[in-house]
Amino acid sequence: MYDIAERAEFIAKGQKVYEKLKGELEPAHEGEIVAIHPQSGDHFLGKSLNVADEKAFAKYPDQWLYFVRIGSPEATLPLKTW
């Protein structure tokens, strides 16, 4: 992915975008997954990681996104779309 400092910056940007979105996403989408493209702020919802990834991949193929389980911001994962 990135070196440690870049990874930390990527995660921080993803968290910042999630914080801006959580009022809109919670509680209507509690438990769903949101894929966030931190650089643009674009986000993609899905009932599962796979669905959120498919939506994100359509716009951002083979790019790193920040995935969050809505309502559980400690459940995060930076992944490359596949």
SEFIZA-3560 file (N, C-alpha, C; in Angstrom, 3 decimals):
REM SEFIZA-3560
<numar><xx>0.839</xx><yy>-1.184</yy><zz>0.000</zz><atom>N</atom></numar>
<numar><xx>0.000</xx><yy>0.000</yy><zz>0.000</zz><atom>CA</atom></numar>
<numar><xx>0.879</xx><yy>1.241</yy><zz>0.000</zz><atom>C</atom></numar>
<numar><xx>1.087</xx><yy>1.797</yy><zz>1.128</zz><atom>N</atom></numar>
<numar><xx>1.897</xx><yy>2.990</yy><zz>1.318</zz><atom>CA</atom></numar>
<numar><xx>2.910</xx><yy>2.674</yy><zz>2.410</zz><atom>C</atom></numar>
<numar><xx>3.839</xx><yy>3.604</yy><zz>2.654</zz><atom>N</atom></numar>
<numar><xx>4.693</xx><yy>3.425</yy><zz>3.818</zz><atom>CA</atom></numar>
<numar><xx>3.855</xx><yy>3.755</yy><zz>5.063</zz><atom>C</atom></numar>
<numar><xx>4.406</xx><yy>3.567</yy><zz>6.225</zz><atom>N</atom></numar>
<numar><xx>3.653</xx><yy>3.707</yy><zz>7.473</zz><atom>CA</atom></numar>
<numar><xx>3.054</xx><yy>5.108</yy><zz>7.620</zz><atom>C</atom></numar>
<numar><xx>3.811</xx><yy>6.131</yy><zz>7.321</zz><atom>N</atom></numar>
<numar><xx>3.307</xx><yy>7.504</yy><zz>7.458</zz><atom>CA</atom></numar>
<numar><xx>2.177</xx><yy>7.779</yy><zz>6.463</zz><atom>C</atom></numar>
<numar><xx>2.332</xx><yy>7.313</yy><zz>5.228</zz><atom>N</atom></numar>
<numar><xx>1.290</xx><yy>7.513</yy><zz>4.217</zz><atom>CA</atom></numar>
<numar><xx>0.034</xx><yy>6.735</yy><zz>4.572</zz><atom>C</atom></numar>
<numar><xx>0.213</xx><yy>5.536</yy><zz>5.096</zz><atom>N</atom></numar>
<numar><xx>-0.941</xx><yy>4.723</yy><zz>5.512</zz><atom>CA</atom></numar>
<numar><xx>-1.692</xx><yy>5.421</yy><zz>6.640</zz><atom>C</atom></numar>
<numar><xx>-0.974</xx><yy>5.961</yy><zz>7.608</zz><atom>N</atom></numar>
<numar><xx>-1.607</xx><yy>6.672</yy><zz>8.723</zz><atom>CA</atom></numar>
<numar><xx>-2.364</xx><yy>7.897</yy><zz>8.211</zz><atom>C</atom></numar>
<numar><xx>-1.783</xx><yy>8.607</yy><zz>7.265</zz><atom>N</atom></numar>
<numar><xx>-2.443</xx><yy>9.776</yy><zz>6.683</zz><atom>CA</atom></numar>
<numar><xx>-3.700</xx><yy>9.372</yy><zz>5.918</zz><atom>C</atom></numar>
<numar><xx>-3.620</xx><yy>8.273</yy><zz>5.159</zz><atom>N</atom></numar>
<numar><xx>-4.763</xx><yy>7.756</yy><zz>4.416</zz><atom>CA</atom></numar>
<numar><xx>-5.901</xx><yy>7.409</yy><zz>5.370</zz><atom>C</atom></numar>
<numar><xx>-5.580</xx><yy>6.704</yy><zz>6.450</zz><atom>N</atom></numar>
<numar><xx>-6.589</xx><yy>6.319</yy><zz>7.435</zz><atom>CA</atom></numar>
<numar><xx>-7.193</xx><yy>7.555</yy><zz>8.096</zz><atom>C</atom></numar>
<numar><xx>-6.366</xx><yy>8.523</yy><zz>8.445</zz><atom>N</atom></numar>
<numar><xx>-6.865</xx><yy>9.755</yy><zz>9.068</zz><atom>CA</atom></numar>
<numar><xx>-7.822</xx><yy>10.496</yy><zz>8.133</zz><atom>C</atom></numar>
<numar><xx>-7.493</xx><yy>10.558</yy><zz>6.844</zz><atom>N</atom></numar>
<numar><xx>-8.379</xx><yy>11.201</yy><zz>5.875</zz><atom>CA</atom></numar>
<numar><xx>-9.697</xx><yy>10.443</yy><zz>5.767</zz><atom>C</atom></numar>
<numar><xx>-9.620</xx><yy>9.113</yy><zz>5.738</zz><atom>N</atom></numar>
<numar><xx>-10.834</xx><yy>8.295</yy><zz>5.679</zz><atom>CA</atom></numar>
<numar><xx>-11.705</xx><yy>8.510</yy><zz>6.901</zz><atom>C</atom></numar>
<numar><xx>-11.098</xx><yy>8.566</yy><zz>8.069</zz><atom>N</atom></numar>
<numar><xx>-11.850</xx><yy>8.805</yy><zz>9.303</zz><atom>CA</atom></numar>
<numar><xx>-12.508</xx><yy>10.178</yy><zz>9.286</zz><atom>C</atom></numar>
<numar><xx>-11.813</xx><yy>11.174</yy><zz>8.782</zz><atom>N</atom></numar>
<numar><xx>-12.350</xx><yy>12.532</yy><zz>8.721</zz><atom>CA</atom></numar>
<numar><xx>-13.585</xx><yy>12.577</yy><zz>7.812</zz><atom>C</atom></numar>
<numar><xx>-13.507</xx><yy>11.903</yy><zz>6.670</zz><atom>N</atom></numar>
<numar><xx>-14.654</xx><yy>11.864</yy><zz>5.762</zz><atom>CA</atom></numar>
<numar><xx>-15.810</xx><yy>11.128</yy><zz>6.434</zz><atom>C</atom></numar>
<numar><xx>-15.519</xx><yy>10.010</yy><zz>7.111</zz><atom>N</atom></numar>
<numar><xx>-16.586</xx><yy>9.271</yy><zz>7.790</zz><atom>CA</atom></numar>
<numar><xx>-17.257</xx><yy>10.139</yy><zz>8.847</zz><atom>C</atom></numar>
<numar><xx>-16.492</xx><yy>10.888</yy><zz>9.595</zz><atom>N</atom></numar>
<numar><xx>-17.062</xx><yy>11.764</yy><zz>10.620</zz><atom>CA</atom></numar>
<numar><xx>-18.039</xx><yy>12.761</yy><zz>10.011</zz><atom>C</atom></numar>
<numar><xx>-17.734</xx><yy>13.270</yy><zz>8.818</zz><atom>N</atom></numar>
<numar><xx>-18.628</xx><yy>14.204</yy><zz>8.132</zz><atom>CA</atom></numar>
<numar><xx>-19.900</xx><yy>13.506</yy><zz>7.654</zz><atom>C</atom></numar>
<numar><xx>-19.782</xx><yy>12.229</yy><zz>7.292</zz><atom>N</atom></numar>
<numar><xx>-20.908</xx><yy>11.481</yy><zz>6.728</zz><atom>CA</atom></numar>
<numar><xx>-21.783</xx><yy>10.796</yy><zz>7.770</zz><atom>C</atom></numar>
<numar><xx>-21.256</xx><yy>10.560</yy><zz>8.958</zz><atom>N</atom></numar>
<numar><xx>-21.968</xx><yy>9.676</yy><zz>9.880</zz><atom>CA</atom></numar>
<numar><xx>-23.341</xx><yy>10.186</yy><zz>10.284</zz><atom>C</atom></numar>
<numar><xx>-23.554</xx><yy>11.498</yy><zz>10.345</zz><atom>N</atom></numar>
<numar><xx>-24.885</xx><yy>12.014</yy><zz>10.647</zz><atom>CA</atom></numar>
<numar><xx>-25.904</xx><yy>11.628</yy><zz>9.588</zz><atom>C</atom></numar>
<numar><xx>-25.447</xx><yy>11.579</yy><zz>8.345</zz><atom>N</atom></numar>
<numar><xx>-26.295</xx><yy>11.185</yy><zz>7.223</zz><atom>CA</atom></numar>
<numar><xx>-26.503</xx><yy>9.660</yy><zz>7.192</zz><atom>C</atom></numar>
<numar><xx>-25.460</xx><yy>8.914</yy><zz>7.554</zz><atom>N</atom></numar>
<numar><xx>-25.491</xx><yy>7.453</yy><zz>7.412</zz><atom>CA</atom></numar>
<numar><xx>-26.095</xx><yy>6.727</yy><zz>8.613</zz><atom>C</atom></numar>
<numar><xx>-25.859</xx><yy>7.254</yy><zz>9.806</zz><atom>N</atom></numar>
<numar><xx>-26.378</xx><yy>6.618</yy><zz>11.010</zz><atom>CA</atom></numar>
<numar><xx>-27.696</xx><yy>7.282</yy><zz>11.367</zz><atom>C</atom></numar>
<numar><xx>-28.720</xx><yy>6.647</yy><zz>11.837</zz><atom>N</atom></numar>
<numar><xx>-28.878</xx><yy>5.213</yy><zz>12.026</zz><atom>CA</atom></numar>
<numar><xx>-29.509</xx><yy>4.488</yy><zz>10.839</zz><atom>C</atom></numar>
<numar><xx>-29.838</xx><yy>5.219</yy><zz>9.760</zz><atom>N</atom></numar>
<numar><xx>-30.545</xx><yy>4.614</yy><zz>8.627</zz><atom>CA</atom></numar>
<numar><xx>-29.803</xx><yy>3.437</yy><zz>8.004</zz><atom>C</atom></numar>
<numar><xx>-28.479</xx><yy>3.417</yy><zz>8.099</zz><atom>N</atom></numar>
<numar><xx>-27.686</xx><yy>2.363</yy><zz>7.449</zz><atom>CA</atom></numar>
<numar><xx>-26.822</xx><yy>1.605</yy><zz>8.459</zz><atom>C</atom></numar>
<numar><xx>-27.226</xx><yy>1.620</yy><zz>9.705</zz><atom>N</atom></numar>
<numar><xx>-26.482</xx><yy>0.937</yy><zz>10.782</zz><atom>CA</atom></numar>
<numar><xx>-26.125</xx><yy>-0.490</yy><zz>10.369</zz><atom>C</atom></numar>
<numar><xx>-24.854</xx><yy>-0.836</yy><zz>10.510</zz><atom>N</atom></numar>
<numar><xx>-24.391</xx><yy>-2.191</yy><zz>10.214</zz><atom>CA</atom></numar>
<numar><xx>-23.973</xx><yy>-2.407</yy><zz>8.775</zz><atom>C</atom></numar>
<numar><xx>-24.337</xx><yy>-1.492</yy><zz>7.886</zz><atom>N</atom></numar>
<numar><xx>-23.920</xx><yy>-1.618</yy><zz>6.493</zz><atom>CA</atom></numar>
<numar><xx>-22.469</xx><yy>-1.168</yy><zz>6.364</zz><atom>C</atom></numar>
<numar><xx>-21.921</xx><yy>-1.327</yy><zz>5.175</zz><atom>N</atom></numar>
<numar><xx>-20.537</xx><yy>-0.947</yy><zz>4.904</zz><atom>CA</atom></numar>
<numar><xx>-20.529</xx><yy>0.280</yy><zz>4.004</zz><atom>C</atom></numar>
<numar><xx>-19.648</xx><yy>1.219</yy><zz>4.315</zz><atom>N</atom></numar>
<numar><xx>-19.417</xx><yy>2.352</yy><zz>3.426</zz><atom>CA</atom></numar>
<numar><xx>-17.957</xx><yy>2.302</yy><zz>2.994</zz><atom>C</atom></numar>
<numar><xx>-17.762</xx><yy>2.417</yy><zz>1.681</zz><atom>N</atom></numar>
<numar><xx>-16.421</xx><yy>2.504</yy><zz>1.107</zz><atom>CA</atom></numar>
<numar><xx>-16.178</xx><yy>3.977</yy><zz>0.802</zz><atom>C</atom></numar>
<numar><xx>-15.087</xx><yy>4.508</yy><zz>1.330</zz><atom>N</atom></numar>
<numar><xx>-14.786</xx><yy>5.927</yy><zz>1.190</zz><atom>CA</atom></numar>
<numar><xx>-13.499</xx><yy>6.110</yy><zz>0.388</zz><atom>C</atom></numar>
<numar><xx>-13.577</xx><yy>6.983</yy><zz>-0.604</zz><atom>N</atom></numar>
<numar><xx>-12.390</xx><yy>7.394</yy><zz>-1.349</zz><atom>CA</atom></numar>
<numar><xx>-11.930</xx><yy>8.688</yy><zz>-0.693</zz><atom>C</atom></numar>
<numar><xx>-10.944</xx><yy>8.623</yy><zz>0.208</zz><atom>N</atom></numar>
<numar><xx>-10.573</xx><yy>9.788</yy><zz>1.013</zz><atom>CA</atom></numar>
<numar><xx>-10.153</xx><yy>11.016</yy><zz>0.215</zz><atom>C</atom></numar>
<numar><xx>-9.547</xx><yy>10.824</yy><zz>-0.930</zz><atom>N</atom></numar>
<numar><xx>-9.060</xx><yy>11.960</yy><zz>-1.701</zz><atom>CA</atom></numar>
<numar><xx>-10.215</xx><yy>12.805</yy><zz>-2.247</zz><atom>C</atom></numar>
<numar><xx>-11.301</xx><yy>12.163</yy><zz>-2.650</zz><atom>N</atom></numar>
<numar><xx>-12.425</xx><yy>12.883</yy><zz>-3.252</zz><atom>CA</atom></numar>
<numar><xx>-13.587</xx><yy>13.079</yy><zz>-2.294</zz><atom>C</atom></numar>
<numar><xx>-13.681</xx><yy>12.211</yy><zz>-1.291</zz><atom>N</atom></numar>
<numar><xx>-14.826</xx><yy>12.234</yy><zz>-0.398</zz><atom>CA</atom></numar>
<numar><xx>-15.990</xx><yy>11.399</yy><zz>-0.911</zz><atom>C</atom></numar>
<numar><xx>-15.845</xx><yy>10.820</yy><zz>-2.108</zz><atom>N</atom></numar>
<numar><xx>-16.891</xx><yy>9.947</yy><zz>-2.639</zz><atom>CA</atom></numar>
<numar><xx>-17.067</xx><yy>8.753</yy><zz>-1.708</zz><atom>C</atom></numar>
<numar><xx>-18.317</xx><yy>8.271</yy><zz>-1.621</zz><atom>N</atom></numar>
<numar><xx>-18.566</xx><yy>7.104</yy><zz>-0.777</zz><atom>CA</atom></numar>
<numar><xx>-19.618</xx><yy>6.216</yy><zz>-1.436</zz><atom>C</atom></numar>
<numar><xx>-19.569</xx><yy>4.936</yy><zz>-1.074</zz><atom>N</atom></numar>
<numar><xx>-20.401</xx><yy>3.921</yy><zz>-1.700</zz><atom>CA</atom></numar>
<numar><xx>-20.931</xx><yy>2.996</yy><zz>-0.609</zz><atom>C</atom></numar>
<numar><xx>-22.247</xx><yy>2.850</yy><zz>-0.552</zz><atom>N</atom></numar>
<numar><xx>-22.883</xx><yy>2.014</yy><zz>0.476</zz><atom>CA</atom></numar>
<numar><xx>-23.145</xx><yy>0.609</yy><zz>-0.037</zz><atom>C</atom></numar>
<numar><xx>-23.111</xx><yy>-0.340</yy><zz>0.886</zz><atom>N</atom></numar>
<numar><xx>-23.469</xx><yy>-1.710</yy><zz>0.565</zz><atom>CA</atom></numar>
<numar><xx>-23.875</xx><yy>-2.461</yy><zz>1.814</zz><atom>C</atom></numar>
<numar><xx>-24.741</xx><yy>-3.446</yy><zz>1.648</zz><atom>N</atom></numar>
<numar><xx>-25.146</xx><yy>-4.285</yy><zz>2.777</zz><atom>CA</atom></numar>
<numar><xx>-23.996</xx><yy>-5.197</yy><zz>3.209</zz><atom>C</atom></numar>
<numar><xx>-23.007</xx><yy>-5.352</yy><zz>2.320</zz><atom>N</atom></numar>
<numar><xx>-21.833</xx><yy>-6.174</yy><zz>2.635</zz><atom>CA</atom></numar>
<numar><xx>-20.591</xx><yy>-5.496</yy><zz>2.067</zz><atom>C</atom></numar>
<numar><xx>-19.430</xx><yy>-5.973</yy><zz>2.490</zz><atom>N</atom></numar>
<numar><xx>-18.162</xx><yy>-5.453</yy><zz>1.984</zz><atom>CA</atom></numar>
<numar><xx>-18.090</xx><yy>-5.635</yy><zz>0.475</zz><atom>C</atom></numar>
<numar><xx>-18.529</xx><yy>-6.779</yy><zz>0.000</zz><atom>N</atom></numar>
<numar><xx>-18.466</xx><yy>-7.075</yy><zz>-1.426</zz><atom>CA</atom></numar>
<numar><xx>-19.314</xx><yy>-6.099</yy><zz>-2.244</zz><atom>C</atom></numar>
<numar><xx>-20.517</xx><yy>-5.794</yy><zz>-1.774</zz><atom>N</atom></numar>
<numar><xx>-21.401</xx><yy>-4.882</yy><zz>-2.506</zz><atom>CA</atom></numar>
<numar><xx>-20.814</xx><yy>-3.469</yy><zz>-2.524</zz><atom>C</atom></numar>
<numar><xx>-20.339</xx><yy>-2.987</yy><zz>-1.377</zz><atom>N</atom></numar>
<numar><xx>-19.723</xx><yy>-1.655</yy><zz>-1.321</zz><atom>CA</atom></numar>
<numar><xx>-18.502</xx><yy>-1.601</yy><zz>-2.242</zz><atom>C</atom></numar>
<numar><xx>-17.717</xx><yy>-2.672</yy><zz>-2.248</zz><atom>N</atom></numar>
<numar><xx>-16.535</xx><yy>-2.721</yy><zz>-3.105</zz><atom>CA</atom></numar>
<numar><xx>-16.910</xx><yy>-2.703</yy><zz>-4.579</zz><atom>C</atom></numar>
<numar><xx>-17.933</xx><yy>-3.452</yy><zz>-4.962</zz><atom>N</atom></numar>
<numar><xx>-18.351</xx><yy>-3.480</yy><zz>-6.367</zz><atom>CA</atom></numar>
<numar><xx>-18.730</xx><yy>-2.081</yy><zz>-6.845</zz><atom>C</atom></numar>
<numar><xx>-19.463</xx><yy>-1.357</yy><zz>-6.014</zz><atom>N</atom></numar>
<numar><xx>-19.866</xx><yy>0.004</yy><zz>-6.372</zz><atom>CA</atom></numar>
<numar><xx>-18.643</xx><yy>0.916</yy><zz>-6.479</zz><atom>C</atom></numar>
<numar><xx>-17.735</xx><yy>0.810</yy><zz>-5.525</zz><atom>N</atom></numar>
<numar><xx>-16.536</xx><yy>1.639</yy><zz>-5.527</zz><atom>CA</atom></numar>
<numar><xx>-15.636</xx><yy>1.299</yy><zz>-6.717</zz><atom>C</atom></numar>
<numar><xx>-15.514</xx><yy>0.006</yy><zz>-7.015</zz><atom>N</atom></numar>
<numar><xx>-14.658</xx><yy>-0.444</yy><zz>-8.111</zz><atom>CA</atom></numar>
<numar><xx>-15.113</xx><yy>0.132</yy><zz>-9.449</zz><atom>C</atom></numar>
<numar><xx>-16.425</xx><yy>0.305</yy><zz>-9.613</zz><atom>N</atom></numar>
<numar><xx>-16.952</xx><yy>0.841</yy><zz>-10.870</zz><atom>CA</atom></numar>
<numar><xx>-16.386</xx><yy>2.231</yy><zz>-11.158</zz><atom>C</atom></numar>
<numar><xx>-16.128</xx><yy>3.000</yy><zz>-10.120</zz><atom>N</atom></numar>
<numar><xx>-15.577</xx><yy>4.348</yy><zz>-10.305</zz><atom>CA</atom></numar>
<numar><xx>-14.081</xx><yy>4.405</yy><zz>-10.045</zz><atom>C</atom></numar>
<numar><xx>-13.611</xx><yy>3.594</yy><zz>-9.111</zz><atom>N</atom></numar>
<numar><xx>-12.204</xx><yy>3.635</yy><zz>-8.694</zz><atom>CA</atom></numar>
<numar><xx>-11.579</xx><yy>2.238</yy><zz>-8.765</zz><atom>C</atom></numar>
<numar><xx>-11.398</xx><yy>1.691</yy><zz>-9.966</zz><atom>N</atom></numar>
<numar><xx>-10.810</xx><yy>0.348</yy><zz>-10.058</zz><atom>CA</atom></numar>
<numar><xx>-9.367</xx><yy>0.335</yy><zz>-9.559</zz><atom>C</atom></numar>
<numar><xx>-9.067</xx><yy>-0.685</yy><zz>-8.770</zz><atom>N</atom></numar>
<numar><xx>-7.710</xx><yy>-0.921</yy><zz>-8.275</zz><atom>CA</atom></numar>
<numar><xx>-7.129</xx><yy>0.255</yy><zz>-7.496</zz><atom>C</atom></numar>
<numar><xx>-7.979</xx><yy>0.956</yy><zz>-6.761</zz><atom>N</atom></numar>
<numar><xx>-7.508</xx><yy>2.035</yy><zz>-5.907</zz><atom>CA</atom></numar>
<numar><xx>-7.807</xx><yy>1.692</yy><zz>-4.452</zz><atom>C</atom></numar>
<numar><xx>-7.056</xx><yy>2.292</yy><zz>-3.552</zz><atom>N</atom></numar>
<numar><xx>-7.260</xx><yy>2.072</yy><zz>-2.126</zz><atom>CA</atom></numar>
<numar><xx>-8.443</xx><yy>2.895</yy><zz>-1.644</zz><atom>C</atom></numar>
<numar><xx>-9.314</xx><yy>2.246</yy><zz>-0.880</zz><atom>N</atom></numar>
<numar><xx>-10.442</xx><yy>2.907</yy><zz>-0.256</zz><atom>CA</atom></numar>
<numar><xx>-10.460</xx><yy>2.562</yy><zz>1.220</zz><atom>C</atom></numar>
<numar><xx>-11.190</xx><yy>3.344</yy><zz>1.961</zz><atom>N</atom></numar>
<numar><xx>-11.318</xx><yy>3.178</yy><zz>3.403</zz><atom>CA</atom></numar>
<numar><xx>-12.717</xx><yy>2.629</yy><zz>3.658</zz><atom>C</atom></numar>
<numar><xx>-12.799</xx><yy>1.421</yy><zz>4.181</zz><atom>N</atom></numar>
<numar><xx>-14.077</xx><yy>0.756</yy><zz>4.425</zz><atom>CA</atom></numar>
<numar><xx>-14.414</xx><yy>0.826</yy><zz>5.912</zz><atom>C</atom></numar>
<numar><xx>-15.684</xx><yy>1.157</yy><zz>6.204</zz><atom>N</atom></numar>
<numar><xx>-16.143</xx><yy>1.286</yy><zz>7.587</zz><atom>CA</atom></numar>
<numar><xx>-17.486</xx><yy>0.581</yy><zz>7.730</zz><atom>C</atom></numar>
<numar><xx>-17.643</xx><yy>-0.146</yy><zz>8.835</zz><atom>N</atom></numar>
<numar><xx>-18.969</xx><yy>-0.665</yy><zz>9.183</zz><atom>CA</atom></numar>
<numar><xx>-19.690</xx><yy>0.481</yy><zz>9.884</zz><atom>C</atom></numar>
<numar><xx>-20.789</xx><yy>0.932</yy><zz>9.308</zz><atom>N</atom></numar>
<numar><xx>-21.510</xx><yy>2.099</yy><zz>9.815</zz><atom>CA</atom></numar>
<numar><xx>-22.026</xx><yy>1.821</yy><zz>11.227</zz><atom>C</atom></numar>
<numar><xx>-21.735</xx><yy>2.755</yy><zz>12.102</zz><atom>N</atom></numar>
<numar><xx>-22.103</xx><yy>2.611</yy><zz>13.505</zz><atom>CA</atom></numar>
<numar><xx>-21.011</xx><yy>1.976</yy><zz>14.340</zz><atom>C</atom></numar>
<numar><xx>-19.980</xx><yy>1.470</yy><zz>13.693</zz><atom>N</atom></numar>
<numar><xx>-18.842</xx><yy>0.850</yy><zz>14.375</zz><atom>CA</atom></numar>
<numar><xx>-17.557</xx><yy>1.398</yy><zz>13.764</zz><atom>C</atom></numar>
<numar><xx>-17.270</xx><yy>2.673</yy><zz>13.977</zz><atom>N</atom></numar>
<numar><xx>-16.113</xx><yy>3.265</yy><zz>13.297</zz><atom>CA</atom></numar>
<numar><xx>-14.774</xx><yy>2.644</yy><zz>13.684</zz><atom>C</atom></numar>
<numar><xx>-14.760</xx><yy>1.823</yy><zz>14.738</zz><atom>N</atom></numar>
<numar><xx>-13.525</xx><yy>1.106</yy><zz>15.055</zz><atom>CA</atom></numar>
<numar><xx>-13.336</xx><yy>-0.095</yy><zz>14.132</zz><atom>C</atom></numar>
<numar><xx>-14.405</xx><yy>-0.480</yy><zz>13.418</zz><atom>N</atom></numar>
<numar><xx>-14.336</xx><yy>-1.589</yy><zz>12.466</zz><atom>CA</atom></numar>
<numar><xx>-14.029</xx><yy>-1.009</yy><zz>11.086</zz><atom>C</atom></numar>
<numar><xx>-12.746</xx><yy>-0.727</yy><zz>10.845</zz><atom>N</atom></numar>
<numar><xx>-12.324</xx><yy>-0.104</yy><zz>9.597</zz><atom>CA</atom></numar>
<numar><xx>-11.275</xx><yy>-0.965</yy><zz>8.911</zz><atom>C</atom></numar>
<numar><xx>-11.131</xx><yy>-0.714</yy><zz>7.615</zz><atom>N</atom></numar>
<numar><xx>-10.178</xx><yy>-1.497</yy><zz>6.857</zz><atom>CA</atom></numar>
<numar><xx>-9.787</xx><yy>-0.756</yy><zz>5.583</zz><atom>C</atom></numar>
<numar><xx>-8.516</xx><yy>-0.408</yy><zz>5.434</zz><atom>N</atom></numar>
<numar><xx>-8.098</xx><yy>0.140</yy><zz>4.144</zz><atom>CA</atom></numar>
<numar><xx>-7.837</xx><yy>-1.032</yy><zz>3.194</zz><atom>C</atom></numar>
<numar><xx>-8.502</xx><yy>-1.028</yy><zz>2.052</zz><atom>N</atom></numar>
<numar><xx>-8.351</xx><yy>-2.104</yy><zz>1.071</zz><atom>CA</atom></numar>
<numar><xx>-8.300</xx><yy>-1.527</yy><zz>-0.328</zz><atom>C</atom></numar>
<numar><xx>-7.632</xx><yy>-2.244</yy><zz>-1.204</zz><atom>N</atom></numar>
<numar><xx>-7.626</xx><yy>-1.900</yy><zz>-2.618</zz><atom>CA</atom></numar>
<numar><xx>-8.882</xx><yy>-2.513</yy><zz>-3.229</zz><atom>C</atom></numar>
<numar><xx>-9.599</xx><yy>-1.757</yy><zz>-4.054</zz><atom>N</atom></numar>
<numar><xx>-10.804</xx><yy>-2.316</yy><zz>-4.694</zz><atom>CA</atom></numar>
<numar><xx>-10.393</xx><yy>-3.490</yy><zz>-5.569</zz><atom>C</atom></numar>
<numar><xx>-11.267</xx><yy>-4.463</yy><zz>-5.654</zz><atom>N</atom></numar>
<numar><xx>-10.947</xx><yy>-5.668</yy><zz>-6.427</zz><atom>CA</atom></numar>
<numar><xx>-12.093</xx><yy>-6.084</yy><zz>-7.309</zz><atom>C</atom></numar>
//
